[in-house]
């Protein structure tokens, strides 16, 4: 493929991305329906498209929403993975500091910390049960 065709396709892809609100709404419905893995893959692939198009704010909106909704449903690994991608996108996009982004990160970090603590308690309970069952 020639370079000019490739560039035109890339520019068209940037314009053709749907508004993030529609994507967020659809993915939240998937998570609410219990389709955690499928939603996780969609969060990652969709945000990657926005990042490739250098639409970092939109990618951050998708990743933040995904992390929070996954954590709300007890999906600590999924929520944590999206939170890491959120931070990676902040770095990649070289976004200037803003109170809004800091507040979003602070809220997300707090929820992630709570979810990890809850998961640790569940894991310790499971471990205690297994030890008692083996005796």
N, C-alpha and C positions, 0 to 999 in steps of 0.2 A: 504494500500500500504506500502511496506517495505521502510525503510529509504534509503536503497541503490538505489532502483528504483526511489524514489523521487529525490534523489541527482543527479542521471544520467539524469533524465528529466530536472532538473533545469540547469545542465551544458549544455545539448543539446540546451535548450532555449537560453542560452547566446550566443552560436555560431550561432544560426539560425536567429538572428535579421538582417534585411536587412540594407544596408548602409543608414545612415540618409538622405543623399542627395536625394535618390529616394523617400523616404517618404515625405520629405519637398516639393519636386517638385509636387508630387501627391496632397498633402494637399493644397498647394498654388493654384493649378488648381481648387480645390473644392471651395475655398474662392472666387477666381476670377469668378467662375460660379454662385456665390450668395448663395451657400450652407453653410452658416455661422455656423449654429447650428451643422450640421453633421460634418463639419471640426473641430469645437471646441471639440466635443466628441472624434474625432480621435486624435487630438493633445494631449489631456489629456491621453487617453488610451495608445497611442504609447509611449509617454514620460515615462509613468509609467512602461512600459515593460523594457525600457532602464535603468531606475532607479533601478528596481528590479534586473537587471543583472549587476548593479554597473558600467554601462557605462554612467557616469555622463556628460562627455563632449558632447557625442552624444545627450543625453536628453536635455542639455542646448541649443544645436544648433537647435533642433526641437522646443523647447519652445520659444526661441528668434525669430525664423522665424515666428512662429505662432502669437506671440504677435504683431510683426511689421506688418504683412500682414493684420491681423484683424483690427488694428488701421488705416492702410492705407485705408481700406474700411469703416471707420467710426464705426466699431464695438467696442465701448469703453469698454463695460462690458466684452466682450470676450477677448480683448487685455489685459485689466487689470488683468483678472483672470490668463491668461497665464504668465503675468509679475510676478505676485505673486508666481506662481509655479516655475518660473525661479529662483527667490530669494530663495525659499524653497529648491530647488535642489542644489544651491550653498552651503547652510548650511548643508544639508544632506550629500552631497559629500565631505564635508570638504576640498574643493579644495584650494590649496595655492593661495595667491594673485598673479595676473598677470595683466600687463597693458592692455592686450587684453580683458580680462573679464571685467575689470573696464571700458574700453572704450565702450564695448558692452552694459553694464548696463547703462552707462551715456547716450548713444544714445537712448536706449529704454525708460529710465526715462524721457528724454526730449520729445520724441514723445508721451508718455503716458500723460504727463502734458499738452501738446498742445491739445490732443484729449479730455481730460477732460474739459479743458477750453472751447473748441468749443461745447461740449455737454451741458455745463452749460448755454451757450448763447442760444442754441436751446431750452432748457427747460424753460428758462426765457421768451423767445419769445412765446412759447406755452402757458405758464401761463398767459402772458399779453393778448393773443388772447382769452383765455377762460374767463378771467375776463371781457373783453370788450363784448364778446358774451352773457354773463349772464345778463349784465345790460340791 
